[in-house]
Amino acid sequence: MGYDFNVRQESYSTFLHPDGLPEDTQPYVTNWGLILPGIITSKFELEVFKDYVQNISEKEASARPLPTIRQLGRIALNIDTGCWELPIYKDGLDVHPESNARHKAGQPRARYGSLMVKGANNKPTDHLAHRTMYRIMRGPILEGNHIDHLCRNPKCCYHRHLEDVSSQENTNRIYEARRRTRQDQINE
């Protein structure tokens, strides 16, 4: 299948924005041509989310799984891509994604940020930030499916940079993105 280049991620509804958002006037365009919401939309939505969490009533909060203000405070905005980035920890140290790719054989490696939110994590082991934020903002993930980082940034947990896809589709997209990036490098 590959990427659907016609679908704008701003159009997806969330509980904060039931009708979606207007298209980002300064989007982030990936190396392979996928148009994603950029820093303006990302920053606006993170601020709205923080404001919502800070001002929600106890009754409303009990009906919906939400991260705490402290957890949201750990999220950093990537000013180039608009990603919501959570630090990736391995043995208590912040690890860069580049170093994750070159780990020594047999050593555990951290690949994604971690975020535990009561009610959003189905299993105790399901603590990956991107899956947690997807569930909170967009709803359940289909059984056995993966969350594709459309931005190809494992630190990212911005729900508009994520999509629920099958395992096979996720693999196909990884190869397609690599192929398109290599093809563009050859053409330069």
C-alpha positions as CSV (number, residue, x, y, z in Angstrom):
1,M,0.0,0.0,0.0
2,G,2.5,2.6,1.1
3,Y,1.9,6.1,2.2
4,D,-1.4,7.9,1.4
5,F,0.0,11.2,0.2
6,N,-3.4,12.7,-0.1
7,V,-4.4,12.4,3.6
8,R,-3.6,15.4,5.7
9,Q,-2.9,14.5,9.4
10,E,-4.6,17.7,10.5
11,S,-7.9,16.4,9.4
12,Y,-8.0,13.7,12.1
13,S,-10.3,14.5,15.0
14,T,-9.3,14.3,18.7
15,F,-11.2,15.1,21.9
16,L,-9.5,18.5,21.9
17,H,-10.3,19.2,18.2
18,P,-13.4,17.2,17.2
19,D,-13.4,18.7,13.7
20,G,-9.7,18.4,13.1
21,L,-7.5,21.4,12.6
22,P,-7.0,23.8,9.7
23,E,-4.2,22.6,7.4
24,D,-0.8,23.8,8.6
25,T,0.4,26.7,6.5
26,Q,4.1,25.8,7.3
27,P,4.0,22.0,7.2
28,Y,7.0,19.7,7.7
29,V,7.7,17.8,4.5
30,T,9.6,14.5,5.0
31,N,12.5,13.5,2.8
32,W,10.1,11.3,0.8
33,G,7.5,14.0,0.3
34,L,4.9,13.3,3.0
35,I,3.3,16.5,4.3
36,L,2.9,16.5,8.1
37,P,1.8,19.2,10.5
38,G,4.8,21.4,11.4
39,I,6.0,23.4,14.4
40,I,3.1,26.0,14.4
41,T,0.3,23.4,14.6
42,S,2.4,21.2,16.9
43,K,3.2,24.0,19.3
44,F,-0.4,25.2,19.3
45,E,-1.8,21.8,20.0
46,L,0.7,21.0,22.8
47,E,-0.1,24.3,24.5
48,V,-3.9,23.6,24.2
49,F,-3.3,20.1,25.6
50,K,-1.3,21.4,28.6
51,D,-4.0,24.0,29.3
52,Y,-6.7,21.4,29.1
53,V,-4.9,19.0,31.5
54,Q,-4.1,21.9,33.9
55,N,-7.7,23.2,34.0
56,I,-9.8,20.0,33.7
57,S,-12.2,19.2,36.5
58,E,-11.8,16.0,38.6
59,K,-15.0,14.5,37.2
60,E,-13.8,15.0,33.6
61,A,-10.3,13.8,34.4
62,S,-11.7,10.5,35.9
63,A,-13.6,9.8,32.6
64,R,-10.5,10.1,30.4
65,P,-6.9,8.9,30.7
66,L,-4.6,11.9,30.6
67,P,-0.9,12.5,31.3
68,T,0.0,14.8,34.2
69,I,1.3,18.3,33.7
70,R,4.7,17.0,34.9
71,Q,4.7,14.3,32.2
72,L,3.7,16.9,29.5
73,G,6.5,19.1,30.7
74,R,9.0,16.4,29.7
75,I,7.9,16.8,26.1
76,A,10.2,19.0,24.0
77,L,9.2,20.5,20.6
78,N,11.6,19.8,17.7
79,I,11.7,23.1,15.9
80,D,12.6,21.6,12.6
81,T,10.0,18.8,12.4
82,G,7.3,19.8,14.9
83,C,7.7,16.4,16.7
84,W,6.7,16.1,20.3
85,E,9.9,14.4,21.6
86,L,10.3,12.5,24.9
87,P,13.8,11.6,26.0
88,I,14.8,8.0,25.3
89,Y,16.4,6.5,28.4
90,K,18.8,3.5,28.7
91,D,20.3,2.7,32.0
92,G,19.2,6.1,33.4
93,L,20.9,8.1,30.7
94,D,19.3,10.1,27.8
95,V,20.2,8.3,24.6
96,H,20.1,9.8,21.1
97,P,18.4,7.7,18.3
98,E,21.6,7.7,16.3
99,S,23.4,5.8,19.0
100,N,20.5,3.3,19.2
101,A,21.1,2.1,15.7
102,R,24.8,1.3,16.5
103,H,24.4,-0.7,19.7
104,K,26.7,-3.6,20.6
105,A,25.4,-7.0,20.1
106,G,23.6,-8.4,23.1
107,Q,23.1,-5.1,24.8
108,P,19.6,-3.8,25.5
109,R,18.7,-0.7,23.5
110,A,16.2,2.0,24.1
111,R,14.3,2.9,21.0
112,Y,11.2,4.9,22.1
113,G,10.2,7.3,24.8
114,S,8.3,5.9,27.8
115,L,5.0,7.3,29.2
116,M,2.8,5.5,31.7
117,V,-0.7,6.9,32.0
118,K,-3.4,5.2,34.0
119,G,-6.2,3.9,31.8
120,A,-4.2,4.4,28.6
121,N,-1.8,1.5,28.9
122,N,-3.6,-1.8,28.3
123,K,-0.8,-3.9,29.7
124,P,1.9,-3.1,32.3
125,T,4.5,-3.6,29.6
126,D,2.7,-1.2,27.1
127,H,4.4,2.0,28.1
128,L,5.7,3.3,24.8
129,A,5.0,7.0,24.6
130,H,3.9,7.1,21.0
131,R,1.4,4.3,21.6
132,T,0.1,5.9,24.8
133,M,-0.3,9.3,23.2
134,Y,-2.0,7.8,20.2
135,R,-4.6,6.1,22.4
136,I,-5.2,9.2,24.5
137,M,-5.6,11.5,21.5
138,R,-7.1,9.3,18.7
139,G,-8.5,6.2,20.4
140,P,-7.7,2.5,20.5
141,I,-5.1,0.7,18.4
142,L,-6.3,-2.3,16.5
143,E,-5.1,-5.6,18.0
144,G,-1.7,-6.6,16.6
145,N,-1.2,-3.3,14.8
146,H,1.8,-1.0,14.9
147,I,2.0,2.7,15.2
148,D,3.9,4.1,12.2
149,H,6.1,7.2,12.9
150,L,5.4,9.1,9.7
151,C,8.2,11.4,10.6
152,R,10.6,8.5,11.1
153,N,11.6,10.0,14.5
154,P,11.4,7.3,17.3
155,K,11.4,10.1,20.0
156,C,8.2,11.5,18.5
157,C,4.9,11.1,20.3
158,Y,2.9,13.7,18.4
159,H,-0.3,12.0,17.5
160,R,-0.6,13.7,14.1
161,H,2.8,12.3,13.1
162,L,1.6,8.7,14.0
163,E,-0.7,6.3,12.2
164,D,-2.2,2.9,13.2
165,V,-1.1,0.3,10.5
166,S,-0.6,-3.4,10.2
167,S,2.8,-5.0,10.8
168,Q,3.2,-5.6,7.1
169,E,2.2,-2.1,6.1
170,N,4.6,-0.7,8.7
171,T,7.5,-2.7,7.2
172,N,6.5,-1.7,3.6
173,R,6.5,2.0,4.6
174,I,10.0,1.7,6.2
175,Y,11.4,0.3,2.9
176,E,9.4,2.8,0.8
177,A,10.7,5.8,2.8
178,R,14.3,4.4,2.6
179,R,13.9,3.8,-1.2
180,R,12.6,7.3,-1.9
181,T,15.2,8.9,0.3
182,R,18.0,7.0,-1.5
183,Q,16.5,7.8,-4.9
184,D,16.4,11.6,-4.0
185,Q,20.0,11.4,-2.9
186,I,21.0,9.8,-6.2
187,N,19.1,12.4,-8.2
188,E,20.9,15.3,-6.4
